[in-house]
């Protein structure tokens, strides 16, 4: 039912998430890659079927194009006739729906921006429907992808911002978790324990913001006692410019994404 062209990190994350959510059985996922050994590795690891591009397209009603952005248009041009009656899901940064539809006006495009935590069904998958997508196409897409985490339709004009905020930020959070675990080791904890505690603290804190719908500043104040250890640490973060560094890092990522979009 789901064909995937491209066997990189995001393809693996999506496969793992779909199988974890039990939306599809591994027998219903077919994967190809220009370096077929990578598709075969996914087949061995997850039980999905490795095939060539034509087989991926012909055997499936929905095709995920997870190739590099510079190769996407070439793939669409090469297989435009075979893809004409399929639902095409793109994960390529910087390639607009208009760019893709210009290859062939009949193509049914859904542009998405998933991040790697879709692997554990805790990701973000933002999406935009192309002009030719009909209700049945939407239902097929939602059935397969909606359980991968936060599943949200957005305006395409916002997709670069969403891509930067949700796609790049896991790397920043991992760096923060690593730094927190370093602090734990400095305080005498074993590395494995320090990493686990740090990761759970980040996961729980994010869950509090998401599930309570309270502003982060309100939740922060609930942890911060007068003259306590938390305010001491917060003051140190402010003195080191952490807030500004985070904003600047995300905006730098956004500016780079915009450059890709303009090429």
N, C-alpha and C positions, 0 to 999 in steps of 0.2 A: 504493500500500500504506500509506503514512503521510500522514495529513492533519494540517495544523497550522492552528489558529485563533488568530490573533495573529502579527504580523510584526515584533516588536520585537527588541531586542538578543539575548535568549537564544534566540529562534527562529533568528535568523541564525547564532548560534554552533553550535547543534545541527545545522542544515542543513549548514554548512561541515564540521563534524566527521564527519557521516555520509557525505558525499561524499568526504572525504579518506580515510576508512577503507574506502571502496568497498563498504560494506554495502548501500546502495541506489543505483540510478541516479537521476539527477535527474528522469527521467520518472515515477518512482514516488513523487514527493513533490508534494503539492498544498497550497497555502497560501492563506488568506484573511485579511482584516483589515477592521475597520470603515472605515478609510481605505484604500480599495483601492489607491491609488497606492503604498503601502508594500509590499503584496504583489506588485505589478507590478515594483517595484524589485528585490525578491528574485528574481523570475522572470527579469528581464533579467540579473542578476548571476550567478545559479547555474543557470539553465536549468530551474528548477522551474516547476510550473504554477500560475498565479494563478486563483482561482475564488471563488465565494461560499460562505458557510458550509454551506449545504445540500449543495452539490456536494462539498465537503471531507468531510463526514460520510458521504454515501451511497457515495462511490467508494472508501472506505478501511476496512480492518479495525481500524486503530488510529488514534486521534485524539489529538493533543497539544493540550491547552488551555493556550495561553501568553498568556492575557489578564491584565489587571491583577486582583489579588486581589478588589477591590471588585466586579468585573464577573463573576467566575467563577460564582457561584451563579445569577445572572441567565441566563447562557448555558446552564447545565445545566437550569434550569427551562424555558427557551424551547425547547430541543431534546431534552428528556428522552426522548421517544418514539423519535426518530431515533437517539439514542445508546444505546438500551437494549441492543442486541446488539453494541456496539463495545467495544474496550478503550480506556478513557479514561486518558490520562496527564496529570496536573496538575503544573505547576511553580510554583503559587501559594503564596507564603509566608503562613502564618497561617490557612489554610483546611484543616481536618482532614478525614480520610476520613469520619468520622461526619457532619460538616457536609455533605459532598457526597452521601453515601448517603441522608441524610434527604430529599433532593429526590425520589429515587426508589430504592426498595430493590433494584431490579433492576440498577442501574448497576454496571458493572465498573470499579473505580477503582484506579489505581496512582499514588500520590503520590510525586513526585520532587523533589530539590533538586540541580540541576546548577549548576556555576559556569561562567563564560565561557571558561576554557581548554579546555573540551570542543571548542572551535573547532579546536584543533590536536591533538585526541585526547590531551591531557595534563591533562584536567580531573578533577573528582570528580563522580560522579552517585550520590547516595544515594537509596534507594527503599524504599517500604513498600507491600505488597500489601493491597488491600481484601478484604472477605469473599467477594466473588463471583468473584474471579480464580481460574481453573483452570489446570492444567498447560500446556495448549496456549497460553493467554494469556501465561503466563510465558515460554514459548519464543519467541513472536513478539516480545515486549518485549525479551528478552535479545539476540535476533538483531540487532535494529535499534540498540540503545543500548549494548551492552556494550563496544564498542571505543572509546568516547569518553574513556577514561581509567580511573581507579579506579572500579570499579562495585561498589557495596556495599549489601547489604540491612541495614537498621537497624530498631530499634524506633521506633515513631512518637514515643514520649516523648522521644527524643534528637534529633528532626529539627530543632528550633530551634537547638540547640547546633551541630549539623553545619552548618546553614545559615549561622550567624554565622561559624564558623571557616573554612569553605571558600568561602562565597559573598562575604563582605566582605573577606577577607584579600588577594585579588589587588590590590585598590585600595591596601592598605597596602604590599604588596610593590612595587607600581609607584612609590609615593612614595619608598620606600627606594632603589630603583634610580635614580630621578631624583636623589636626594641623593648617592648614590655617584658618579654621573656628574658632578655639580657639583664634587665633590672632585677627580675626575680632571681636569676643566677647570682647577681651581685649581692643580693640579700640572703643567699645561702640555700636557695632551692635547687633541686635537680633540674637539669634542662628540660627533660620530658614533661615533668610536672609544671614547670613554669610556662611552657608552651601551651599545655592543655588549659591551665587556669586563665591565661591571657586570651586564648581563643574563645573560651566559654564566656568570659567577661564581655568581649566584643559582641558575641552572638546574642547574649542576654540583653545587653544595652540596646542594640539595634531592634530586638524584639519588643522591648518596652516602648520605644518611640513608635514603631509600626502598629503595635496592637492597642496601646492606650490612646494613640492619637494626640498625646500631650506634646507641647512644644519642647524641644530638647533643653531649652534653658530652664523650663519648669522642673523637668526631671533632674537636671543638674543641681538645682537648688535644693531638691529633696535629699540629696546625698551630702550636701555641704553644710556642716555645722559651724557655728561661730568659733573662730580660733582653733579649728580642728585641723587634722592632717590633710583632708581633701582640699580645703581652701589654700593650704600651703603649697600643695602640688599644682593647683590651678594657677596660682600666682606665678609659679615657676614657668608653666607653659606659656603664659602671657608674656613673661619677660623674654622668653626665647623666640617669640613671634610665631608660635605653632599655628595659630588661627590664620594668620596672614599667609604662612607657607602653604597651608592646605588649599586656600582659595587660589593662590598663585599657581600651584601645581595643576589644579583642575583646569584653570583657565588656559594655561600653556598647552595642556592636552587638547583643549577645545580649539585653540588657534591652529594646532597641527592638523586636526581633523578637518577644519575649514579649508586648509591648503589642499588636502586630498580631494575635497569636494569640488574645488575650482579647477582641478586638472582635467 
